[in-house]
Every structure is written in structure tokens, then in C-alpha cells.
Amino acid sequence: MMTRRIAALALSLALAAYFAPNVSFAAEDHIAEAITHTKEAIDHGKQGHANILADHAQIALKHAEAGEKEKANPHTAAAIKDLNGAIEHGKAGHADVATKSAESALTHLNQAK
């Protein structure tokens, strides 16, 4: 029951972020948001919640891509690749592998600040 509530919350957050009006963020703000959601993804991955990890990684990916578009950085580009891996493995139910990808993305995002 709790897992469904968490999944519903994550989906709601993802939809809200997707449909929210485009706000002009500085590249640093996008990276900060990407870091926040990547940390959430890692936390859920460690709990075995692969689908919720994928939801947070998807939100992190959108912010990382926006940050990369505003200010190109090789660390951001590497984080985007890792977030895509986290999403792919999370959707496949591989929480452990997805978590490792998210952790790698977090390392790169922290270096991109």
C-alpha cells in the first residue's frame, strides 16, 4: 500500500515538473535540481524501489539536460549518460544497477557545479 502511495507521489511530481511553465533557471540551478533528484533516486534505489528511482532519475535528467544546454560541461554530459542508464535499469527493475548508475551521475553532477 505504501509503495503505491510513493509511486503515485513520484508520478505526480514528475507530471507537475513536466507540465510546469518553463521558468528560466540558471545552469547552476538546473544542476542543483538534478543533484536533489539524483539523491532521491539513490535513496529509493537503496530501498529497492526501482520504479521510483527511475522517476526521480527522469526528473534529474531533464534538469541536467537543461543545465548542459545553458552551459556545456563534460561532467554534466557524463551525468546525463549515467542518468539514462539509471532510468533504463530502474524501469527494468534492477534497483542495484540503477543505483550504481545514479551514484555515478551524482559524482559527475557534483563536479559540474
CYANA upper distance limits for C-alpha pairs under 8 A (distance plus 0.5 A):
  1 MET  CA      5 ARG  CA      7.05
  2 MET  CA      6 ILE  CA      6.71
  3 THR  CA      7 ALA  CA      6.53
  4 ARG  CA      8 ALA  CA      6.47
  5 ARG  CA      9 LEU  CA      6.58
  6 ILE  CA     10 ALA  CA      6.60
  6 ILE  CA     52 ILE  CA      8.08
  7 ALA  CA     11 LEU  CA      6.56
  7 ALA  CA     51 ASN  CA      8.06
  7 ALA  CA     52 ILE  CA      6.49
  8 ALA  CA     12 SER  CA      6.55
  9 LEU  CA     13 LEU  CA      6.66
 10 ALA  CA     14 ALA  CA      6.63
 10 ALA  CA     52 ILE  CA      6.86
 10 ALA  CA     55 ASP  CA      6.85
 10 ALA  CA     56 HIS  CA      7.74
 11 LEU  CA     15 LEU  CA      6.62
 11 LEU  CA     55 ASP  CA      7.38
 12 SER  CA     16 ALA  CA      6.52
 13 LEU  CA     17 ALA  CA      6.57
 14 ALA  CA     18 TYR  CA      6.61
 14 ALA  CA     55 ASP  CA      7.24
 14 ALA  CA     56 HIS  CA      8.09
 14 ALA  CA     58 GLN  CA      8.43
 14 ALA  CA     59 ILE  CA      6.85
 15 LEU  CA     19 PHE  CA      6.56
 16 ALA  CA     20 ALA  CA      6.20
 17 ALA  CA     59 ILE  CA      7.91
 25 PHE  CA     29 ASP  CA      6.24
 25 PHE  CA     30 HIS  CA      6.84
 26 ALA  CA     30 HIS  CA      7.08
 26 ALA  CA     67 GLY  CA      7.95
 26 ALA  CA     70 GLU  CA      7.96
 27 ALA  CA     31 ILE  CA      6.81
 27 ALA  CA     66 ALA  CA      7.61
 27 ALA  CA     67 GLY  CA      4.74
 27 ALA  CA     68 GLU  CA      7.71
 27 ALA  CA     70 GLU  CA      6.07
 27 ALA  CA     71 LYS  CA      6.60
 28 GLU  CA     32 ALA  CA      6.60
 28 GLU  CA     67 GLY  CA      7.36
 28 GLU  CA    113 LYS  CA      6.88
 29 ASP  CA     33 GLU  CA      6.71
 29 ASP  CA     67 GLY  CA      8.30
 30 HIS  CA     34 ALA  CA      6.56
 30 HIS  CA     63 HIS  CA      5.33
 30 HIS  CA     64 ALA  CA      6.72
 30 HIS  CA     66 ALA  CA      7.00
 30 HIS  CA     67 GLY  CA      5.64
 31 ILE  CA     35 ILE  CA      6.60
 31 ILE  CA     63 HIS  CA      6.91
 31 ILE  CA     64 ALA  CA      6.25
 31 ILE  CA     67 GLY  CA      6.42
 31 ILE  CA    109 LEU  CA      7.12
 31 ILE  CA    112 ALA  CA      8.06
 31 ILE  CA    113 LYS  CA      7.23
 32 ALA  CA     36 THR  CA      6.78
 32 ALA  CA    113 LYS  CA      8.24
 33 GLU  CA     37 HIS  CA      6.80
 33 GLU  CA     60 ALA  CA      7.27
 33 GLU  CA     63 HIS  CA      6.89
 34 ALA  CA     38 THR  CA      6.45
 34 ALA  CA     59 ILE  CA      7.72
 34 ALA  CA     60 ALA  CA      4.51
 34 ALA  CA     61 LEU  CA      7.21
 34 ALA  CA     62 LYS  CA      8.28
 34 ALA  CA     63 HIS  CA      5.74
 34 ALA  CA     64 ALA  CA      6.13
 34 ALA  CA    109 LEU  CA      8.07
 35 ILE  CA     39 LYS  CA      6.62
 35 ILE  CA     60 ALA  CA      7.44
 35 ILE  CA    106 LEU  CA      6.75
 35 ILE  CA    109 LEU  CA      6.89
 35 ILE  CA    110 ASN  CA      7.82
 36 THR  CA     40 GLU  CA      6.94
 36 THR  CA     60 ALA  CA      8.16
 37 HIS  CA     41 ALA  CA      6.59
 37 HIS  CA     56 HIS  CA      5.78
 37 HIS  CA     57 ALA  CA      6.98
 37 HIS  CA     59 ILE  CA      7.12
 37 HIS  CA     60 ALA  CA      5.67
 38 THR  CA     42 ILE  CA      6.71
 38 THR  CA     56 HIS  CA      6.97
 38 THR  CA     57 ALA  CA      6.25
 38 THR  CA     60 ALA  CA      6.30
 38 THR  CA    102 ALA  CA      6.73
 38 THR  CA    103 GLU  CA      8.27
 38 THR  CA    105 ALA  CA      8.01
 38 THR  CA    106 LEU  CA      6.76
 39 LYS  CA     43 ASP  CA      6.71
 39 LYS  CA    102 ALA  CA      8.49
 39 LYS  CA    106 LEU  CA      7.77
 40 GLU  CA     44 HIS  CA      6.76
 40 GLU  CA     53 LEU  CA      7.81
 40 GLU  CA     56 HIS  CA      6.94
 41 ALA  CA     45 GLY  CA      6.52
 41 ALA  CA     52 ILE  CA      7.47
 41 ALA  CA     53 LEU  CA      4.62
 41 ALA  CA     54 ALA  CA      7.44
 41 ALA  CA     55 ASP  CA      8.14
 41 ALA  CA     56 HIS  CA      5.61
 41 ALA  CA     57 ALA  CA      6.31
 41 ALA  CA     99 THR  CA      7.86
 41 ALA  CA    102 ALA  CA      7.44
 42 ILE  CA     46 LYS  CA      6.67
 42 ILE  CA     53 LEU  CA      7.18
 42 ILE  CA     99 THR  CA      5.86
 42 ILE  CA    102 ALA  CA      6.60
 42 ILE  CA    103 GLU  CA      7.12
 43 ASP  CA     47 GLN  CA      7.07
 43 ASP  CA     53 LEU  CA      8.40
 44 HIS  CA     48 GLY  CA      6.87
 44 HIS  CA     49 HIS  CA      5.66
 44 HIS  CA     50 ALA  CA      7.59
 44 HIS  CA     52 ILE  CA      6.94
 44 HIS  CA     53 LEU  CA      5.96
 45 GLY  CA     49 HIS  CA      5.77
 45 GLY  CA     50 ALA  CA      6.09
 45 GLY  CA     52 ILE  CA      8.28
 45 GLY  CA     53 LEU  CA      5.98
 45 GLY  CA     95 ALA  CA      5.61
 45 GLY  CA     96 ASP  CA      7.14
 45 GLY  CA     98 ALA  CA      7.53
 45 GLY  CA     99 THR  CA      5.68
 46 LYS  CA     95 ALA  CA      7.80
 46 LYS  CA     96 ASP  CA      7.72
 46 LYS  CA     99 THR  CA      7.34
 48 GLY  CA     95 ALA  CA      5.96
 48 GLY  CA     96 ASP  CA      7.94
 49 HIS  CA     53 LEU  CA      6.68
 49 HIS  CA     95 ALA  CA      7.03
 50 ALA  CA     54 ALA  CA      6.75
 50 ALA  CA     89 HIS  CA      8.35
 50 ALA  CA     90 GLY  CA      5.00
 50 ALA  CA     91 LYS  CA      7.16
 50 ALA  CA     92 ALA  CA      8.38
 50 ALA  CA     93 GLY  CA      5.72
 50 ALA  CA     94 HIS  CA      6.80
 50 ALA  CA     95 ALA  CA      4.98
 50 ALA  CA     98 ALA  CA      7.85
 51 ASN  CA     55 ASP  CA      6.86
 51 ASN  CA     90 GLY  CA      6.01
 51 ASN  CA     91 LYS  CA      6.14
 51 ASN  CA     93 GLY  CA      7.26
 52 ILE  CA     56 HIS  CA      6.85
 52 ILE  CA     90 GLY  CA      8.38
 53 LEU  CA     57 ALA  CA      6.53
 53 LEU  CA     86 ALA  CA      8.27
 53 LEU  CA     87 ILE  CA      7.97
 53 LEU  CA     90 GLY  CA      6.65
 53 LEU  CA     95 ALA  CA      8.11
 53 LEU  CA     98 ALA  CA      8.18
 53 LEU  CA     99 THR  CA      8.23
 54 ALA  CA     58 GLN  CA      6.53
 54 ALA  CA     86 ALA  CA      7.03
 54 ALA  CA     87 ILE  CA      4.99
 54 ALA  CA     88 GLU  CA      8.02
 54 ALA  CA     89 HIS  CA      8.40
 54 ALA  CA     90 GLY  CA      5.38
 54 ALA  CA     91 LYS  CA      6.59
 55 ASP  CA     59 ILE  CA      7.07
 55 ASP  CA     87 ILE  CA      8.04
 56 HIS  CA     60 ALA  CA      6.63
 57 ALA  CA     61 LEU  CA      6.43
 57 ALA  CA     83 LEU  CA      6.39
 57 ALA  CA     84 ASN  CA      8.33
 57 ALA  CA     86 ALA  CA      7.17
 57 ALA  CA     87 ILE  CA      6.48
 57 ALA  CA    102 ALA  CA      7.83
 58 GLN  CA     62 LYS  CA      6.91
 58 GLN  CA     83 LEU  CA      7.96
 58 GLN  CA     84 ASN  CA      8.39
 58 GLN  CA     87 ILE  CA      7.01
 59 ILE  CA     63 HIS  CA      7.06
 60 ALA  CA     64 ALA  CA      6.55
 60 ALA  CA     83 LEU  CA      8.04
 61 LEU  CA     65 GLU  CA      6.49
 61 LEU  CA     80 ILE  CA      6.59
 61 LEU  CA     83 LEU  CA      6.55
 61 LEU  CA     84 ASN  CA      7.86
 62 LYS  CA     66 ALA  CA      6.72
 63 HIS  CA     67 GLY  CA      6.57
 64 ALA  CA     68 GLU  CA      6.54
 64 ALA  CA     76 THR  CA      6.97
 64 ALA  CA     79 ALA  CA      8.02
 64 ALA  CA     80 ILE  CA      6.90
 65 GLU  CA     69 LYS  CA      6.58
 65 GLU  CA     76 THR  CA      8.41
 65 GLU  CA     80 ILE  CA      7.38
 66 ALA  CA     70 GLU  CA      6.82
 67 GLY  CA     71 LYS  CA      6.52
 67 GLY  CA     72 ALA  CA      8.01
 67 GLY  CA     76 THR  CA      8.20
 68 GLU  CA     72 ALA  CA      5.11
 68 GLU  CA     73 ASN  CA      6.85
 68 GLU  CA     76 THR  CA      6.59
 68 GLU  CA     77 ALA  CA      7.42
 72 ALA  CA     76 THR  CA      7.85
 72 ALA  CA     77 ALA  CA      8.24
 73 ASN  CA     77 ALA  CA      6.85
 73 ASN  CA    112 ALA  CA      7.16
 74 PRO  CA     78 ALA  CA      6.70
 74 PRO  CA    112 ALA  CA      8.41
 75 HIS  CA     79 ALA  CA      6.63
 75 HIS  CA    108 HIS  CA      5.43
 75 HIS  CA    109 LEU  CA      6.90
 75 HIS  CA    111 GLN  CA      6.86
 75 HIS  CA    112 ALA  CA      5.83
 76 THR  CA     80 ILE  CA      6.68
 76 THR  CA    108 HIS  CA      6.88
 76 THR  CA    109 LEU  CA      6.39
 76 THR  CA    112 ALA  CA      6.37
 77 ALA  CA     81 LYS  CA      7.01
 78 ALA  CA     82 ASP  CA      6.85
 78 ALA  CA    105 ALA  CA      7.59
 78 ALA  CA    108 HIS  CA      7.05
 79 ALA  CA     83 LEU  CA      6.50
 79 ALA  CA    104 SER  CA      7.69
 79 ALA  CA    105 ALA  CA      4.65
 79 ALA  CA    106 LEU  CA      7.52
 79 ALA  CA    107 THR  CA      8.42
 79 ALA  CA    108 HIS  CA      5.84
 79 ALA  CA    109 LEU  CA      6.53
 80 ILE  CA     84 ASN  CA      6.68
 80 ILE  CA    105 ALA  CA      7.60
 81 LYS  CA     85 GLY  CA      6.96
 81 LYS  CA    105 ALA  CA      8.34
 82 ASP  CA     86 ALA  CA      6.69
 82 ASP  CA    101 SER  CA      5.69
 82 ASP  CA    102 ALA  CA      6.86
 82 ASP  CA    104 SER  CA      6.96
 82 ASP  CA    105 ALA  CA      5.61
 83 LEU  CA     87 ILE  CA      6.64
 83 LEU  CA    101 SER  CA      7.06
 83 LEU  CA    102 ALA  CA      6.39
 83 LEU  CA    105 ALA  CA      6.47
 84 ASN  CA     88 GLU  CA      6.67
 85 GLY  CA     89 HIS  CA      6.60
 85 GLY  CA     98 ALA  CA      7.27
 85 GLY  CA    101 SER  CA      6.58
 86 ALA  CA     90 GLY  CA      6.26
 86 ALA  CA     97 VAL  CA      7.88
 86 ALA  CA     98 ALA  CA      4.64
 86 ALA  CA     99 THR  CA      7.14
 86 ALA  CA    100 LYS  CA      8.20
 86 ALA  CA    101 SER  CA      5.55
 86 ALA  CA    102 ALA  CA      6.05
 87 ILE  CA     91 LYS  CA      6.53
 87 ILE  CA     98 ALA  CA      7.42
 88 GLU  CA     92 ALA  CA      6.87
 88 GLU  CA     98 ALA  CA      8.12
 89 HIS  CA     93 GLY  CA      6.79
 89 HIS  CA     94 HIS  CA      5.66
 89 HIS  CA     95 ALA  CA      7.48
 89 HIS  CA     97 VAL  CA      6.96
 89 HIS  CA     98 ALA  CA      5.47
 90 GLY  CA     94 HIS  CA      5.96
 90 GLY  CA     95 ALA  CA      6.15
 90 GLY  CA     97 VAL  CA      8.49
 90 GLY  CA     98 ALA  CA      5.81
 94 HIS  CA     98 ALA  CA      6.52
 95 ALA  CA     99 THR  CA      6.36
 96 ASP  CA    100 LYS  CA      6.96
 97 VAL  CA    101 SER  CA      6.89
 98 ALA  CA    102 ALA  CA      6.69
 99 THR  CA    103 GLU  CA      6.57
100 LYS  CA    104 SER  CA      6.74
101 SER  CA    105 ALA  CA      6.71
102 ALA  CA    106 LEU  CA      6.63
103 GLU  CA    107 THR  CA      6.87
104 SER  CA    108 HIS  CA      7.00
105 ALA  CA    109 LEU  CA      6.58
106 LEU  CA    110 ASN  CA      6.56
107 THR  CA    111 GLN  CA      6.93
108 HIS  CA    112 ALA  CA      6.71
109 LEU  CA    113 LYS  CA      7.10
